[in-house]
Amino acid sequence: MSEIRTLAEHAALVQGLRVPAAYPHPVGEIDVIETHISSVLLAGEFAYKLKKPVNLGFVDFSSLKRRRRYCREELRLNRRGAPSLYLDVVPITGDLRNPHVGDCLETVIEYAVRMRRFAADARLDQLARAGVLGRAHIDRLAASVAAYHGQCRAASAGSAFGSPELILRWTRENIAYLERAQLAPADARRIKALCAWTEAEFERRAPVFEQRRSAGRVRECHGDLHLGNLVLLHDTPVLFDCIEFNDELRYIDVINDIAFTFMDLIDHGLVPLAWRFLGAYLEHTGDYEGLATLRFYAVYRALVRAKIALIRRAQPDTPAAEKAADLAAQSRYIEVAHSLADPRPPQLILTCGVTGSGKTTVAQVLSEQLGAVRVRSDLERKRLYGVAATDHFAAVASIGDGLYDSTATERTYARLHALASTILDAGTTAIVDASFLQRVHRQVFFDLARAHGVQFSIVECVAPPATLRARIAQRTAQGDDASDATGEVLAHQLGMRESLSTEEQTFAIQVDTDAELANLETRCICLSRKLRSDPGRGARVGPTTAC
C-alpha cells in the first residue's frame, strides 16, 4: 500500500497493531495512548510511538518522509535526557489489516520510535494525582533539570531563536487560536483580558528577552516539560518526550522551559511545590534574572495546554468521554493563566538569626506558602567565589578568614541586595536568608523595600543555645548543607549580634524554632497567613518614609 495520509488510515493501522502477531517479540495485551499528534502502543516490554499524519501549523507530520525524519530527531534529542528509554526507529510494513513491526523486507508504510516501557504510574503527573509527589521528588527534579539545561547547547548568535519577535509571534498565534474557538462566555472574557495582558507584559519585558538571548540563556531545551513528560526511574526524575518537530519551540529560554513545570504543578493544585521547584532550580543555576520573564511564559504555557485541549476535542478519533475531559481542562487552563497574570503584591522579608536558629527552614516554608523566592547567604557567598555549595571549609570558617573575612561578607550582602532587587523587580516576593546580625545590614534592606514601595518584615529566628549547638553538630555530620558554620562561629555570633532596635521591632516577628519540624512547619504556615493578610505585621514603606 502507499503511505498513510489520513487520520482514518492511521487509526486503522493502530487497530492492526493491536494484534500480538504484528510484533517480533512476545506480547500480551496491547494498550494504546493517544495524543493530538501521536499514538503510543504499549506492547510487551516496549512502547512504539507513531506520529499522526497531521499538519497543525506548528507541527507537520503530513508525509511519511517527514514522519521518518522526526522519528529520528526524536530519538536523537531524547537520548539527552533519557538514554535508557529511547532505543531505535523501526519500520512498519505490510498493510493496514496485517502490519508488521521491524520487517525491512516489505514496503514501509510507517515508522515508529521504539522505547523501553515503564510503569505509567511512575510519571510525575500520576504521582501528583495520587497525592504522593513530595518535596524530595521536587528537589531531585530541580537538580535534574538544572543539570540538563547546563548541557543544552546555546542557540547560535545569528539565529532568530528566542528573539522578542519570535516570542511575540508564538504567543499571539496561540491566543488567536483560542479567540477563534467557541468558548464559554467566561472563558472568552478571560482570553480577551489575557490578550491585553500579554501585549502589555511583552512590551514591559522585551528588553529582558533580548538580553537573555545575548547572554546565552536561549538553548536547545526540552520544550514540553510538563509533569506527564517526566518519569521517576530508580528514584530519579527523567526527562522524556521533548519537542522534536519544531526548532523554534525547542530553542527557547531556559525559563520558558521550566515555566511549563511550574505552571503544571500549580494546575495540579501543588502551588507550594511549584515554588519549591522554582526556588531550587534558581539556587542550582543562579539565574534569578530570568524571573522577570517567568509569569509571561507561565501564562503562555497554560494557554498552550488550553489550545491542545481544543485540538484534541476537534479530532475525530477522540472518544466522547475524553472530549468532555478536554472541555473541562480547556477552561481550567484558562483560569490558571488568568490567576498567574494577577499575582499578589510583592514583599521583602528577612529571616535573621545566628547559625543553627532555623532561619533557612523557616525561609523555605515561607517561600512555598507565600509564592516567594528565597536567596541564601551561604549559597551566594560560595557562588561569588566559584565554590560548590557542598564544598566545606571548616578550617576557614573560623572568624574573619578566607571566604568569611569582612570583604567577603560585604560582597555577599551586596549580592543578596542585588538579587532581592531583581526578584522584586520581577513582581515576586523576596525572602533573604542571612544572619543579619548587624543593624547596618538590615537597614540597607529596609531602604530597598522603601525604594520599591513594598511591605517589609523581619522574621527573627531564635532557639536555646543547646538546640543551636545540636543542630550545628548534626548538620556538620550530614555534610549536605551549604553552611560551614561551627560551634566557634556560633559563639562569636552570640557575642557580637546587635539586637533589633525599637523601631525594627515594630515590623518584626519572632519565631521560636525550638520545636519538632512538623510543629515548626505548622507555625510557619500560620506565619505566612499573617504576612499575606495583615499589613500591620510588617512595615508598608514608601519612597518618602523614614526608617
Backbone hydrogen bonds, N-H to C=O, Kabsch-Sander energy under -0.5 kcal/mol:
donor,donor_aa,acceptor,acceptor_aa,energy
4,I,109,I,-0.9
10,H,6,T,-2.1
11,A,7,L,-2.6
12,A,8,A,-2.0
13,L,9,E,-2.3
14,V,10,H,-2.5
15,Q,11,A,-2.1
16,G,12,A,-2.2
17,L,13,L,-1.8
18,R,15,Q,-1.5
19,V,16,G,-0.8
22,A,19,V,-2.2
23,Y,20,P,-1.8
31,D,29,E,-0.5
31,D,42,L,-1.6
33,I,40,V,-2.7
35,T,38,S,-2.8
39,S,50,L,-2.5
40,V,33,I,-2.9
41,L,39,S,-0.5
41,L,48,Y,-2.9
42,L,31,D,-3.2
42,L,40,V,-0.6
43,A,41,L,-0.9
43,A,46,F,-2.0
46,F,43,A,-1.9
47,A,115,M,-2.4
48,Y,41,L,-2.6
49,K,47,A,-0.5
49,K,113,V,-2.5
50,L,39,S,-3.2
50,L,48,Y,-0.6
51,K,111,Y,-0.5
52,K,37,I,-2.4
54,V,52,K,-2.4
56,L,59,V,-2.6
57,G,59,V,-0.6
58,F,56,L,-1.4
61,F,54,V,-3.4
67,R,63,S,-2.3
68,R,64,L,-2.6
69,R,65,K,-2.2
70,Y,66,R,-2.6
71,C,67,R,-1.8
72,R,68,R,-2.0
73,E,69,R,-2.0
74,E,70,Y,-2.4
75,L,71,C,-2.0
76,R,72,R,-2.3
77,L,73,E,-2.9
78,N,74,E,-2.2
79,R,75,L,-1.1
80,R,77,L,-1.2
82,A,78,N,-2.7
85,L,82,A,-1.3
86,Y,82,A,-1.6
87,L,85,L,-0.7
87,L,114,R,-2.2
88,D,114,R,-1.3
90,V,112,A,-2.9
92,I,110,E,-2.8
93,T,100,H,-2.6
94,G,107,T,-0.6
95,D,98,N,-0.7
100,H,93,T,-2.1
101,V,22,A,-2.7
102,G,91,P,-3.5
104,C,102,G,-0.7
106,E,103,D,-0.5
109,I,92,I,-3.0
110,E,92,I,-1.5
112,A,90,V,-2.3
113,V,49,K,-2.2
114,R,88,D,-3.2
114,R,112,A,-0.6
115,M,47,A,-3.0
115,M,113,V,-0.5
116,R,85,L,-2.9
117,R,45,E,-2.4
122,A,119,A,-2.0
123,R,120,A,-1.7
124,L,227,L,-0.8
124,L,230,L,-2.7
125,D,227,L,-1.0
127,L,123,R,-2.2
128,A,124,L,-2.2
129,R,125,D,-2.2
130,A,126,Q,-2.1
131,G,128,A,-1.1
132,V,127,L,-2.4
133,L,127,L,-0.9
134,G,132,V,-0.7
138,I,134,G,-2.0
139,D,135,R,-2.7
140,R,136,A,-2.1
141,L,137,H,-2.5
142,A,138,I,-2.7
143,A,139,D,-1.8
144,S,140,R,-2.4
145,V,141,L,-2.8
146,A,142,A,-2.3
147,A,143,A,-2.1
148,Y,144,S,-2.4
149,H,145,V,-2.8
150,G,146,A,-1.8
151,Q,147,A,-0.9
151,Q,148,Y,-1.0
152,C,148,Y,-0.8
152,C,149,H,-0.6
155,A,218,V,-2.7
159,S,156,S,-1.7
163,S,160,A,-2.2
167,I,163,S,-2.5
168,L,164,P,-2.5
169,R,165,E,-2.1
170,W,166,L,-2.1
171,T,167,I,-2.0
172,R,168,L,-2.7
173,E,169,R,-2.5
174,N,170,W,-2.0
175,I,171,T,-2.3
176,A,172,R,-2.8
177,Y,173,E,-1.9
178,L,174,N,-1.6
179,E,175,I,-2.6
180,R,176,A,-1.7
181,A,177,Y,-0.7
181,A,178,L,-0.6
183,L,181,A,-1.4
188,A,184,A,-2.7
189,R,185,P,-2.2
190,R,186,A,-1.9
191,I,187,D,-2.5
192,K,188,A,-2.0
193,A,189,R,-2.1
194,L,190,R,-2.8
195,C,191,I,-2.2
196,A,192,K,-1.7
197,W,193,A,-2.4
198,T,194,L,-2.7
199,E,195,C,-2.0
200,A,196,A,-2.1
201,E,197,W,-3.1
202,F,198,T,-2.4
203,E,199,E,-2.0
204,R,200,A,-1.9
205,R,201,E,-2.0
206,A,202,F,-1.7
208,V,205,R,-0.7
209,F,205,R,-2.1
210,E,206,A,-1.9
211,Q,207,P,-2.3
212,R,208,V,-2.6
213,R,209,F,-1.7
214,S,210,E,-2.2
215,A,211,Q,-1.6
216,G,213,R,-1.4
217,R,212,R,-2.6
219,R,217,R,-0.7
219,R,252,I,-2.5
220,E,153,R,-2.6
221,C,219,R,-2.0
221,C,250,R,-2.2
226,H,224,D,-1.8
229,N,226,H,-1.9
230,L,227,L,-1.4
231,V,238,V,-2.2
232,L,122,A,-2.5
233,L,231,V,-0.8
233,L,236,T,-2.6
236,T,233,L,-1.7
238,V,231,V,-2.9
239,L,81,G,-0.5
240,F,229,N,-2.2
240,F,238,V,-0.5
243,I,222,H,-2.7
249,L,246,N,-0.9
250,R,246,N,-0.6
250,R,247,D,-0.9
251,Y,247,D,-3.1
252,I,219,R,-1.7
252,I,250,R,-1.5
254,V,217,R,-1.8
256,N,253,D,-0.5
257,D,253,D,-1.5
258,I,254,V,-2.2
259,A,255,I,-1.9
260,F,256,N,-0.7
260,F,257,D,-0.9
261,T,257,D,-0.7
262,F,258,I,-2.7
263,M,259,A,-2.7
264,D,260,F,-2.6
265,L,261,T,-2.3
266,I,262,F,-1.6
267,D,263,M,-2.6
268,H,264,D,-1.8
269,G,266,I,-2.0
270,L,265,L,-2.8
274,A,270,L,-1.9
275,W,271,V,-2.0
276,R,272,P,-2.0
277,F,273,L,-2.7
278,L,274,A,-2.4
279,G,275,W,-2.6
280,A,276,R,-2.6
281,Y,277,F,-2.5
282,L,278,L,-2.4
283,E,279,G,-2.2
284,H,280,A,-2.0
285,T,281,Y,-2.3
286,G,282,L,-3.4
288,Y,286,G,-1.4
290,G,287,D,-1.1
291,L,288,Y,-1.7
292,A,289,E,-1.2
293,T,290,G,-1.9
294,L,290,G,-0.5
294,L,291,L,-1.0
295,R,291,L,-0.6
297,Y,293,T,-2.2
298,A,294,L,-2.9
299,V,295,R,-2.5
300,Y,296,F,-2.0
301,R,297,Y,-2.7
302,A,298,A,-2.1
303,L,299,V,-2.1
304,V,300,Y,-2.0
305,R,301,R,-1.9
306,A,302,A,-1.7
307,K,303,L,-2.2
308,I,304,V,-2.4
309,A,305,R,-2.1
310,L,306,A,-1.7
311,I,307,K,-2.4
312,R,308,I,-2.6
313,R,309,A,-2.0
314,A,310,L,-1.4
315,Q,311,I,-0.9
315,Q,312,R,-0.8
318,T,315,Q,-1.6
323,K,319,P,-2.0
324,A,320,A,-1.9
325,A,321,A,-1.7
326,D,322,E,-2.6
327,L,323,K,-2.0
328,A,324,A,-1.9
329,A,325,A,-2.5
330,Q,326,D,-2.6
331,S,327,L,-1.6
332,R,328,A,-2.1
333,Y,329,A,-2.8
334,I,330,Q,-1.7
335,E,331,S,-2.0
336,V,332,R,-2.4
337,A,333,Y,-2.6
338,H,334,I,-2.1
339,S,335,E,-2.2
340,L,336,V,-2.3
341,A,337,A,-1.6
342,D,339,S,-1.2
348,L,455,Q,-2.8
349,I,430,A,-2.6
350,L,457,S,-2.5
351,T,432,V,-2.4
352,C,350,L,-0.6
352,C,459,V,-2.2
353,G,435,S,-1.6
357,S,354,V,-1.8
362,V,358,G,-2.5
363,A,359,K,-2.7
364,Q,360,T,-2.0
365,V,361,T,-2.1
366,L,362,V,-2.6
367,S,363,A,-2.3
368,E,364,Q,-1.9
369,Q,365,V,-2.3
370,L,366,L,-2.8
371,G,367,S,-1.1
372,A,367,S,-2.5
373,V,429,T,-2.6
375,V,431,I,-2.5
377,S,433,D,-2.7
380,E,376,R,-2.5
381,R,377,S,-2.5
382,K,378,D,-1.1
383,R,379,L,-2.3
384,L,380,E,-2.2
385,Y,381,R,-0.9
386,G,383,R,-1.4
387,V,382,K,-3.1
391,D,388,A,-1.5
397,A,393,F,-1.0
398,S,395,A,-0.6
400,G,404,Y,-0.8
401,D,398,S,-1.3
404,Y,401,D,-2.7
405,D,402,G,-1.6
409,T,405,D,-2.3
410,E,406,S,-2.4
411,R,407,T,-2.4
412,T,408,A,-2.2
413,Y,409,T,-2.4
414,A,410,E,-2.1
415,R,411,R,-2.2
416,L,412,T,-2.6
417,H,413,Y,-2.2
418,A,414,A,-2.2
419,L,415,R,-2.5
420,A,416,L,-2.6
421,S,417,H,-2.1
422,T,418,A,-2.1
423,I,419,L,-2.6
424,L,420,A,-2.5
425,D,421,S,-2.5
426,A,422,T,-1.2
427,G,424,L,-2.0
428,T,423,I,-1.9
429,T,371,G,-0.7
430,A,347,Q,-2.4
431,I,373,V,-2.4
432,V,349,I,-2.8
432,V,430,A,-0.5
433,D,375,V,-3.1
433,D,431,I,-0.6
434,A,351,T,-1.6
434,A,432,V,-0.8
441,H,438,Q,-0.8
442,R,438,Q,-1.5
443,Q,439,R,-2.9
444,V,440,V,-1.4
445,F,441,H,-1.1
446,F,442,R,-1.9
447,D,443,Q,-2.6
448,L,444,V,-1.4
449,A,445,F,-2.2
450,R,446,F,-2.3
451,A,447,D,-2.3
452,H,448,L,-1.7
453,G,449,A,-1.1
454,V,449,A,-2.0
455,Q,346,P,-0.7
456,F,539,A,-2.7
457,S,348,L,-2.0
458,I,507,F,-1.9
459,V,350,L,-3.7
460,E,458,I,-0.7
460,E,509,I,-2.3
461,C,352,C,-3.0
461,C,459,V,-0.6
462,V,511,V,-2.4
467,T,464,P,-0.5
468,L,464,P,-2.2
469,R,465,P,-2.5
470,A,466,A,-2.0
471,R,467,T,-2.3
472,I,468,L,-2.1
473,A,469,R,-2.2
474,Q,470,A,-2.3
475,R,471,R,-2.7
476,T,472,I,-2.4
477,A,473,A,-2.0
478,Q,474,Q,-2.0
479,G,475,R,-2.3
490,L,486,T,-2.1
491,A,487,G,-2.2
492,H,488,E,-2.1
493,Q,489,V,-2.6
494,L,490,L,-2.7
495,G,491,A,-1.2
496,M,492,H,-1.3
497,R,493,Q,-1.7
498,E,437,L,-3.2
499,S,497,R,-0.6
505,Q,501,S,-2.3
506,T,502,T,-0.6
506,T,503,E,-1.1
507,F,504,E,-1.6
508,A,505,Q,-1.0
509,I,458,I,-2.9
511,V,460,E,-3.2
512,D,510,Q,-0.5
513,T,462,V,-2.7
513,T,511,V,-0.8
515,A,513,T,-2.5
520,L,516,E,-2.9
521,E,517,L,-2.7
522,T,518,A,-2.0
523,R,519,N,-2.1
524,C,520,L,-2.2
525,I,521,E,-2.2
526,C,522,T,-2.0
527,L,523,R,-2.2
528,S,524,C,-2.4
529,R,525,I,-1.6
530,K,526,C,-1.6
531,L,527,L,-2.5
532,R,528,S,-1.9
533,S,529,R,-2.0
534,D,530,K,-2.7
537,R,534,D,-2.4
538,G,535,P,-1.6
539,A,456,F,-3.3
540,R,538,G,-0.7
541,V,454,V,-1.1
541,V,539,A,-0.9
545,T,542,G,-1.6
